[in-house]
Amino acid sequence: MGFDENDDEEPGTSVSDDEMGGAEEQDGHVYKVLGHDTFVDLKKIHVVPTWVKQGKTFASELDEESCVELDFIKGLHPLLAHRVKEHLKQWYPVQQAVLPHLIAATNVCSIFPPRDLVISSPTGSGKTLCYVIPILNALRGCTMECLFALIVVPVQNLVDQIVKEFKKYNVFNIRIASLCGSHNINTERQHLESANIAVATPGRLMEHITDLDFPVDFTQLRYLVVDEADRMSHIARIEWLNDLEAIANYNHNCVTVDDLYNASFLQKILLSATLSLDVEDLHQWRLRHPRLFKAVKEDIVVTNESGLNNIIIPTSLKIEYIICDTKFKPLAIYERIEGRKSWKKILIFVNSKMASYRLSGLLKTLSAGKYQVEELSSNLFGHRRQKVLARFKKGTTRVLISSDVLSRGIDVEDVDVVINYDKPLNARLFVHRVGRTARCGKKGTAIFLITAKEKKDFQATLQKVSFTGKVKERNFEGVKDAETEELYRQSLTKLKESLQNAQKVVFDYKAKFQMIGG
């Protein structure tokens, strides 16, 4: 067998050596050399599910045009409608979009399991009521002592906040249980025996799921709400979702009549301000014929490779960044606070417990008791953390320094300014931090302290989250007068002594512990 020498290639079809990945030409023919492979980097294909493309959109801004009067929603129980009017003056855009759909579903008896929902809306836009009101409406007249609704949240503070919202609108005396590490687990067991609604952190939820001595019946579960879902996206299935779906008999894909007959009517509702709409991230939630509700700006559509789809930051937020050396950051914050007496609630974010401790010590010394400064970090547990947060909400504490435990979902009304002592580690954290102010259409300010080298990265982050509001740059050159310079020097000296004393206490404790342990 041979090759016909007259089988010449057609014009324009010749292949170069580079294209053939190591080819040799002999007698006018190109032969592939075995073992010489050319590898080409493949482009990642971004697949957008149909249900994402066809999602229902609503305005992201909370203004007179987007917020409407508190009209009656068909299917809402009169008693619940009356309670809503006592607490609300208008419906926000996300509520206008979601509530009619969910409330209508509570009044229909369908043979098909309900569609799961994904709700993506800015912080402070009223997402919580999108499931609180429909769940209470669905459980009106409920007399059975079994669990119908489970709300899972990433942190303990959110548990108490959401339970408070349920109680505010609970006109039907529905039994509600809160499950988190700061509560006594035996008390929780007693409450779960008759509870219809439970709000839980993932860790405490798994304790109850795996507790064989006091088993909880999840077979009647009708709603599974995952608030701040993006924070649990990568660990939920491994930590708790597989177990919960198994004991709740959840089937996300009914393909036969038997599947339909045995299917659980459990409906999943995911909520977040920065939920990725990437198909790979959403797949692990195993959503059943999902439907999307998302906030959009008329002039902006945000979709990028990082998965930060549909991030919306309110235009009522003003952003300011101060360029200064790291050593002068505490002083820059102090002088900025001193210059704005109208700021009653100031929230400062740091990236570590040590930074929180150092900054709180310096500001306490610099302020000399003119206003109260406190810190909220992972060092505080249970009731101590709640008391600190309560004082800030009340206004007794003017300045609260926090690690990012507070940046998720906690609703503190009328925070005037959020100051970022340390820059956020990523764009998602950026969104959740600034989301503590300018909530529900109100004005707010976010301040970032950065060095000159960090300016370019900061501006890139602003572009990444598509912020279109006002941005102001300031420069902090250093100490302006000798009196302030001396005060700052004394504060640093006092902080140094405090740290040395703390280290000595820790060292003495460790030495004593080692002696006892032998």
N, C-alpha and C positions, 0 to 999 in steps of 0.2 A: 504494500500500500504506500502510495506517495502523494505528493501534492502537485497539482497541475501548475506549472510555472507560469501559465497564461492567466491564472486567476488573480489578476491584479486588483488591488483595492480601489473602490470608487473614490473619486476626488472628494477631499474634505473629510475622509474617514480615518486618515492615518492617525496613529497614537504615538505620542512622544514617550521617551524612556521614562520620564518622571511619571507620566500618567499610567504607564503599564507597571510601575512599581518594580523595576529591575528586569527589563526585557532586553533581548538581544536580537539584532537584525542580521539575517543571513539569506543570501540569494533573493533579496527583495521581500522577504517575509519576516514578520515579527513573531518571535517565539517567546512565550512566558517562561521565565526561569523559576523553577520550583524553589521554594524557600525564601524567595524575595517578595515579601508581602508589604503592601503599603496600607497603613492604618490611617483612616481619616476620622477626625473628631466629629461625632454626630451632634446635630443641634437638638436641644431639648424641645419637644413638641408640647405646647401648653394646650391642654384639652379643657374646654369650658363646657360643663354639663348643660343640657337643654334647660333644666329647671332653674339654673343660675341665670341663663340668658333671658328667660321669661319671668324672672322674679318681679314681684310688685314693688314699685319704687314710691318713695314719699320724700318730701322736702326735708333737708337736714337742718335748716335754719328755724329757730323758734321766734317768729315775729308775728305781727298782726295779721299778715296775709296767710301764713301757714297754720296758725292756731285758730280753731273755730269755737263757736259757742257750744255750751254743754248740752247738746241735743240728746234726746232719748234714743238709745240704741235698741233696736228691735230684739226681743228675747231676753233683755235684762230684767231681772225681778224688780218690782216696784220698790221694795224695801232697800235693796242694794242700790238702786238708782237714786233714792233719796239720800242715802249715806254718801254716795259719790258727790252729790251736789253740795253737801256740807263741807267737803274738803277740797273740791276742785272748782275752778272757775271756767276752765276751758279744756278742750281735748288737744293734746299735742299731736304732731303729724304721725308719729309711730303708733299712737293709740288709735287715731282715726283709721289707719290702715289695717291694724291687726285685730282690734277688739270686735268689730262686726263679724269677722270670719270665725273667731274662736267662740264668741257668744252664740252665734247661730248654730255651731256644731254641738253646743251643750243642750240644744232643744230638739235635736234630731236623733232618731234611733235608726242607725244604719247597719246593714249586714256586712259592710266592708270596714276593715280597720281604718282609723283616721290617718291622714297624711301627716308626716312629721314636719315641723316648722323650724326655719332658721331665721333669726331676727338680728340684723346688723344695723346698729344705730349709735350715734355719738353718746358719750357719757353725759348724764344729766338730762336725757331727752325723754324720760318717763317710761323706760322699758319694763320696769318692775311691775307696774300696774297692768301690763299687757298679759300677764299670766295670773296675777293675784285676783283680779275681778272675774275672769272667766272660770277659774277653779272654784271660787266661792259660789258663783252662780250655778255651776254644775252640781255642787254638793248641797244645794238648798233642799231642805226636807230630809236629809240623810239621817238615818237612825242606826245604821249598821256600825259596829265597832271594828272597822278594818281600815287599812291604809289605802287611800285612793290617789294621793298626790305626794310626790317626793321631789324636793328642790335641793339640788347639790350645788354647793358654793365652795370656792377654794380656801377661804379663811374664816376664822371664828367670828370676827367682827361683823361679817356679812350675815351670819346666821341670825344674830340678834336684830339686825336692821330689817331683815325680810320678815321675821316673825312679827315685828312691830307693825309693819305694813299690813300684814294679814289681819292682825287684831284690830287695826283701825277701821277696816271695812267688814269685819266679821259680824254681820247682823243676824246670822243664823245659828250662832253659838257652835260653830264647827270646832272640833277638838284639834289643837295644834301642838306638836312636839318639836322642841329644838334639840339637836344632837351635835355636840361639839366637845372638845377636850376640856373645856373649863367647867363643864357640868358634871354632876355626880352620875355615874353610869347606872346605878341602881334606881335613881329617880327617873332617869330616861326610860328604863325598862317598864316602869309602872305607867308612864305617860303613853308609851307606844302600844300598850294593851288596848287602849280605846281611841287612839289618835286617828284622825282622818287625813291629816296633812302633817308631813315631817320636813323640816329644813335641817340639812346635815352637811358637815364637812366630809370629804372622802375617807379620811382615816377613821373617824368615829362610825361612819356608816358601815365600814368593813368589820369593825368590832361587833356590831349588832348582827350583821349577816352571818358571821362565823361563830356566833354564840349559840351553841347547840343546847345549852341549858335553858335559854330563854329565846326560842326561835320566833322570828317576826314573819308574819304572813304577807308576802308581796304578790300573791297571785291575783289580787283584786286591783292592783295598781293601774290607774288610768292615765296619770300624767307623770312624766319624768322631765323636770325642768333642770337644765344645766346653765346656771348663770355664770358669766365670765368664762365661757366655754373655751376660749383660746388659751387660757392659762392651764387648762387641764388636757389639752388636745393630745399631747404626746405620751401621757401616762394614764389616762382614764381607763382605756381598755385593759391594760395590764393590771392596774390597781384594783378596780372595782366594777367596771362596766360588764365584763364577761360574766362575773358571778351574779350580778343583778339581773341581767337578761335571762340567765338560765333559770333562776328561781321565780321570775315573773312570766315565764313561758313566752318571751318575746320572739316573734318571727318577722323579720323585715321584708321577706319576699314570699308572698303567697302565690304558688303556681298551680296548685290543685285544689279540688273541692275540700279534701281532707285538711289541707293547710288552712283554708279559710275557716273551716268549722272549728279547728283547734287553735286558731290564732288569738293571741292576746290583743286587746284593744288599747294597749299602752301606747301613748303618743309622746314622742320626744320633742322638746322645745329647747333649742339652743339659742343663747343670747350672748352678745358681746359687742364692744365698740370696735374691736380690731380683729374680728374673726376672719381667718384666711378662707377665701373661696376657692382655693386650689383643690382640684379633684383628689389629689393624693392625701391631703390633710383631712378632707371631709369623709373619705372612704372609711376611715377607722370608726366613725360614729355609727355606721350601718343604718343609715336613715331609710325610712320606708316612704317611697314616692314623695320626697320632700318638696316643700314650697318655701320660697325665699321672699322675705320682706327686707328691703334695704334702703337706707337713707342715701340720697344723692344730691349733689349740687348741680344746678342747671348748666353751669359753665365748666364743670370739671368732671372728668371720669378718671378715677385712679386705678390703674392696674399695672403692677410691675412684677418683676421676676422674684422679688423677695416674698411674694405672697401677701403683701400689705394691700389687699384689695379693698376698695370702698372705705378708706379711712377719711373721716370727715371731722374737721376741727371747727368749732363755731367761729364766725367772723366777729362775734362780740368780744373775743379774746384779743388782747394786745400783748405782743411779745417784745421784751426788752433784753438785750444781752450786754453785760458789763465786761469789758476786757481789762483784766488785772492780773498781777503776779499771784501765784498760789499763796504766798505768805501773807498777802493783804486781803484775802477773801473774807475772813471774819469781820475785818474793819469796814470793808466795802458794804457788807450786809448791814452792819450796825448803822453806818451813816445814811444808808438808803431808808432804813426804818425810821431813823430819827427825823428825816426830812419829810415823812408822810404820816402825820399824826392821824389822818383820816382812816388809815388801815387799822381795822379793829381785829381782824383774824388773819394771821400770817402763817402760812404753812411752808416749812423749809424741808427739802428732801436731800438726803445724803446717801452714799452708797455703802456705808459700813457702820457698825456699832461704835467703833472707836471714834470715827468722825463725828457721830452724833454726840457722844460724850464730851469730846473736846469743844465742839462748837457751842453746846449748851452751857458749858462752864464759862467760856469766854463771854458769851452774850449776857449771862447773868451778872458777871462782874462789870462789864461795860455799861449795862443798863442801870446798875446800882439800885435795883428795886423799883424803878419807875414803872415797870410792867412785868408781868409774870412770864417766865420762859420755862418750858418743860420739854422733855424728850419722850418719844414713843418708839421703842425698838423691840426686837425679839427678846430682849432681857425681861420685858414685862409680860406677865401671864394673867389670864382670867380677869378677875375683878379689878386688879391694879391698872391694867390696860384700859378697861372700860371707864374707870374713874378719871384717868388722864384725858381720855377722849371726850368724856362728858363735860369736863371743865372747859375744854376748848370750844365745844359746841355752844356752851352757855355764854362764852365770852369772858369768863374769868381769866383764862389763859390767853394772852394775846399772841404769843409766838410758840408754835409747836414744831419741834424738830423731829423728823420721822425717817425711818428707813422705808423701803418700798412696801412694807406690809400694809400701809394705809392707802397706797395708790390704786387699789382695786375695789371699785364699787362702793366704797364708804361715802355716804352722802352727808357732808357737813355743809349746812346752809350758809350762804353769804361769806364764803372765803374770799377775801379781797385780793390776795396775791399769793401766788405759789412761787417760791424761790428755790432754784436748783443750785445748791452749793456745789454738788458734784454733777457733772453732766450725765444724763441718762445713758445706760449701757447700750440701748438700741432704740429704734424708732417706735416700737410698740410701747416701751416704757415711757418714752417721751409723751405719747398720746395720753396714757393713763395718768401721768403726773399732772399735765396741764389741765386734764379733765376734772380736777378737783375744784377749779374755779370757772367762772363764766358758764354756770349751769342754768338750765331752764330759761335760756334767753337773756340772763343777766350779764352785766359787764364784769370783766375780770382781767387780771394781769399776770403774766408768767415771766419771771426774771431768771436769766441764766448767767452764771459766773464762769467765764472761760478765759483761757490764756490766749495770747496772740496766735500761737501755733494751732490752737483748737478752732479758730474762727472758720477756716475753710470747711472742716468737718461739720461744724454746727450749721453752716449755711446749706451744706449738702443734705443734712437731716430735714431742714425746713422744706427743701425742695422735694424730698422723698415723701413727706406727709402732705404735700401740696397745700401748705399754709398760704392763704391769700390775704390775711389781715395785716394790721399795722405792725411793723418791726422797727425798733429804735435801737441804735447803738450808743453806748456810753463808754467812756474811758476813765478808769480810776488810776490816778497817778501815784497815790500814796497818801501819807499823813499830811494834813493841811496846816496844822498848828501844833505848837510845842505841848499844849495841855492835852490834846488828844493823843499825841505820841507817847507822853508819859503814862496816861491812863492805859493805853494799849500794852505798854511794856510791863506795867504792874499786873495786868490781866494775864499776860503770858507767864510771868513769874509765878503767880498764884496757881495757874493751871499746871505748870511743871511740878510744883510742890504737891498738888493734889494727885497727880499721876504717880509720883514717887511713893506717896503714902499708900495709894491703892496697890501698887506693886509689892510693897512691903507686907501688907495685909495678906495678899495672895501667897507670897513666899512663906510667911509664918504659918498659914493654914496648911499648905502642902507639907511643910516640915512636920507639923503636928500630926497630920494624917499618916505620914510615912512611919512615924514613931509608933502610932497605935497599931498600924498594920504589921509592924515588925519588919 
